[in-house]
Amino acid sequence: MTAFPFGEELVRTLAGQRSAPLTGLFQAATFLGDLGGYVLLITAIYVAWDKRLALRLALVTLLATALDHALKTLIANPRPFLGDGSYLENWAVSPARAAELAAEFSTPSGHAMAAAAFYAYLFGSVRSRAARAACVALILLIGLSRPYLGVHYLEDVLLGWPLGIVVAVLALRRAAALGARWAAIPYAGQVATALGASLALWLATRGLGPAPAAQPSAFLAYAGFLTGIAVAAPLEASRVGFDPRSGGAGAKLLRYALSIALILGVLIGLDALSGSRVPRPTALGQLLAYLRHAAASVAGFFVCPLLFVRLGLGAGARTRPAYRPAGPGDLESLLALQRAFYAGEGYAFDPDVARRALGRLLADPSLGEAWLAEQDGRAVAYAVLTLGWSLELGGRDAFVDELYVTHGARGRGLGRAGLAAVEAGARALGVRALHLEVEDGKPAAHALYRRSGFAPRGRALLSKTLLL
């Protein structure tokens, strides 16, 4: 191992200045930066707010943590106080935790890197100023808790923060494009890719350098969670379609408690079955650790949503909102959705002009049609069809003028269902072709339209022939 010229003096000074309130605060902060803390937070987001965001946060955090452990193994810098053997006296952690940390390297700080990745991604995904301020505070608290507790150098934290932020920024910029490419891979290919990447990761980490025995096991825990997501998320989307916004506060609390109990039950139960019989540093022990974490991920992202729907604790695909033709009485709901759509796209919105245009459309079927989807009495999506004439095809054509799904209702197939509603309406009117325009730089939208049968016709125009 290589000892870096990092400032152990600062860590030793902090150890001598601890107070009970501050130690309690930083121990709570460091728990939020542990794997268990992220399980609690991601599960809460998944069962009560936004499935897609929860899955992306899980992926970003696991990738950042896996990268951190790869860097730890390459750098191979020991933790503070290991050189003179005084770590038990200077680390403000439990003896069991100290034994685990002593088997791992120090640089960079995994807590700082994962916190920066998780909370920077969350910062970029929400608009609330209070939530964003909390994200910044937690990045700082979780990172600074490590040198305060004595288990990391300050330099480890200062290196981990920018690395985690880079992971988050790249994920925010490329999530849609990568998600579209991943969605284009058949399910069997996705699972095979996850398994193959896990095997490659395991082989690579065993040959990276002088890693402690615990290091490959840590890698495989993250790989197991990622594999579980690859297995569970598509199954849940196609067979369950759980809606995290459904149900009241009581149902959401029950869902959360059930999820945590099942995930911990799988982790603890499988560990108890294998831990006492198979040594963890062995290849078989590492394989069992991988399978244990994969099973916990499947339990959280597939089994739990299935139970929610079966037990009546949440709505599933069969109860997801369906589109219906909109009439004059739906004008205000459509205007509210249109305002949100324009704001999200950065377009100017004139409520008077929009009211007149939508009012004419709803009153005159010769101009087109509109469809509206509602959940619990709240409008969550809409689609607009406008009619025109195509000289190219010599007949009436139709245009998908607008298609919008609110943020909280995304990930439930409403985009594709909206296109299907528009196409059915166009066919009923005897329209020859259906067109839409989509801007560059929107790979997720392009992927949705391609899956729905639209083909490029120009720089921004996509078309689908309905009548031959």
Number of C-alpha atoms within 10 A of each C-alpha: 13 8 12 13 8 15 13 18 11 15 23 19 12 15 19 11 9 14 10 7 9 13 17 13 14 21 20 15 22 22 15 20 26 15 15 12 15 20 18 15 14 20 24 22 18 24 29 21 18 20 26 18 18 20 19 19 24 21 18 23 26 24 18 28 25 21 20 25 24 22 19 22 25 17 21 22 21 20 23 27 20 12 10 7 10 11 19 16 12 18 23 21 18 9 12 8 11 15 13 10 15 19 15 21 25 26 26 28 29 30 31 32 31 34 32 32 32 27 24 24 26 20 20 13 12 11 10 10 10 9 14 18 11 14 21 15 13 20 24 17 21 26 30 21 26 27 24 26 21 26 24 30 25 24 18 23 26 16 16 25 24 15 20 30 22 17 22 27 15 13 19 17 10 13 17 17 18 14 14 18 13 13 15 13 12 10 15 10 12 18 18 15 15 19 18 13 14 21 14 11 17 19 12 13 20 15 11 13 15 14 22 16 14 16 20 23 23 18 24 27 23 24 27 28 23 25 28 27 26 23 23 21 19 17 17 20 18 12 13 22 24 30 27 24 19 20 16 11 10 10 17 21 15 13 25 20 15 15 26 18 13 17 23 16 14 21 19 14 13 18 16 11 10 16 15 9 10 14 12 18 15 12 14 13 17 22 18 22 26 24 21 23 25 27 22 24 26 25 23 28 28 24 19 22 27 20 17 24 19 13 10 11 22 24 22 24 17 12 14 19 23 16 21 14 17 19 16 13 10 17 16 13 18 26 16 13 20 22 17 17 20 14 12 12 8 9 10 9 14 10 13 8 10 16 15 11 11 21 18 15 20 20 13 11 12 13 14 23 23 28 22 24 22 17 15 10 7 10 19 24 28 27 27 24 26 21 20 16 14 13 9 7 12 9 13 17 23 28 21 23 16 16 22 21 22 15 13 16 24 17 17 22 17 23 21 15 17 27 19 15 20 28 22 12 19 25 15 9 15 14 20 20 22 25 20 20 18 14 11 10 10 12 19 17 17 21 18 17 21 15 12 16 11 19 16 16 13 9 10 11 14 20 21 20 15 15 10 6
